[in-house]
Amino acid sequence: MTGTSTTQLTLDRPARYQITVPGKLEKSQLYWDEMTRIVIDWENENQPVSVLTCTLDQAALIGLLRRLYGMGLPLISVVSITEDIE
């Protein structure tokens, strides 16, 4: 398993997440964190999806998910990319 570790997720320790939503999302629409990376990918039938990669603790993750919900964006996926973050 490449890129994984045995580090457990906790409520207070940041972890890296990859969040996928439909459509083309611009950073200006989501002003969140300068370290949030947004990549536009293309799914089946050339439908754009936005893939956000960011490092957040659980409280910040919930805040970001609420912001996406408030924008009317359904979640395609939320994946924890487990790695040591210091």
C-alpha positions as CSV (number, residue, x, y, z in Angstrom):
1,M,0.0,0.0,0.0
2,T,1.8,3.0,-1.2
3,G,1.3,6.4,0.5
4,T,-0.5,5.0,3.6
5,S,0.6,4.8,7.2
6,T,-0.8,3.5,10.4
7,T,-1.5,7.0,11.8
8,Q,-5.0,7.2,13.2
9,L,-7.4,10.1,12.5
10,T,-8.2,12.2,15.6
11,L,-10.5,15.2,16.2
12,D,-7.6,17.6,17.0
13,R,-4.9,16.5,14.6
14,P,-4.8,17.7,11.0
15,A,-5.1,15.2,8.2
16,R,-5.0,15.5,4.4
17,Y,-8.3,15.2,2.6
18,Q,-9.4,15.0,-1.0
19,I,-13.0,16.2,-1.6
20,T,-14.7,15.8,-5.0
21,V,-17.7,17.8,-6.1
22,P,-19.4,18.2,-9.5
23,G,-18.7,21.3,-11.7
24,K,-15.9,23.7,-12.0
25,L,-15.1,25.3,-8.7
26,E,-12.9,28.4,-8.5
27,K,-10.8,29.4,-5.5
28,S,-12.6,32.7,-5.5
29,Q,-15.9,30.9,-4.9
30,L,-14.6,29.0,-2.0
31,Y,-12.2,31.3,-0.2
32,W,-11.0,28.9,2.4
33,D,-7.3,28.4,2.8
34,E,-4.4,29.4,0.6
35,M,-3.1,25.8,0.9
36,T,-6.3,24.3,-0.6
37,R,-5.5,23.0,-4.1
38,I,-8.3,22.7,-6.6
39,V,-7.9,20.6,-9.7
40,I,-10.6,20.3,-12.4
41,D,-11.0,16.8,-13.7
42,W,-13.3,15.4,-16.4
43,E,-15.6,12.5,-15.6
44,N,-17.8,10.4,-18.0
45,E,-19.5,12.3,-20.8
46,N,-17.0,15.2,-20.3
47,Q,-18.6,16.4,-17.1
48,P,-16.2,18.6,-15.0
49,V,-15.6,17.7,-11.4
50,S,-13.5,19.7,-8.9
51,V,-11.1,17.9,-6.7
52,L,-10.0,19.8,-3.6
53,T,-6.9,18.7,-1.7
54,C,-6.3,20.3,1.8
55,T,-5.0,19.6,5.2
56,L,-7.6,20.2,7.9
57,D,-8.5,19.1,11.4
58,Q,-12.0,17.6,11.9
59,A,-13.6,20.9,12.9
60,A,-12.3,22.7,9.8
61,L,-13.3,19.7,7.6
62,I,-16.9,20.0,8.8
63,G,-16.8,23.8,8.2
64,L,-15.6,23.2,4.6
65,L,-18.3,20.6,4.0
66,R,-20.9,22.9,5.3
67,R,-19.7,25.7,3.0
68,L,-19.9,23.3,0.0
69,Y,-23.4,22.3,1.1
70,G,-24.4,26.0,1.3
71,M,-23.2,26.4,-2.2
72,G,-25.6,23.6,-3.3
73,L,-22.7,21.3,-4.3
74,P,-23.4,17.6,-3.6
75,L,-20.4,15.5,-2.5
76,I,-19.1,12.9,-4.9
77,S,-16.5,11.7,-2.4
78,V,-14.5,12.7,0.7
79,V,-11.3,10.7,1.2
80,S,-8.8,10.8,3.9
81,I,-5.2,10.5,2.6
82,T,-3.6,9.2,5.7
83,E,0.0,10.4,6.2
84,D,2.0,11.9,9.0
85,I,1.5,15.7,9.1
86,E,3.7,17.6,11.5
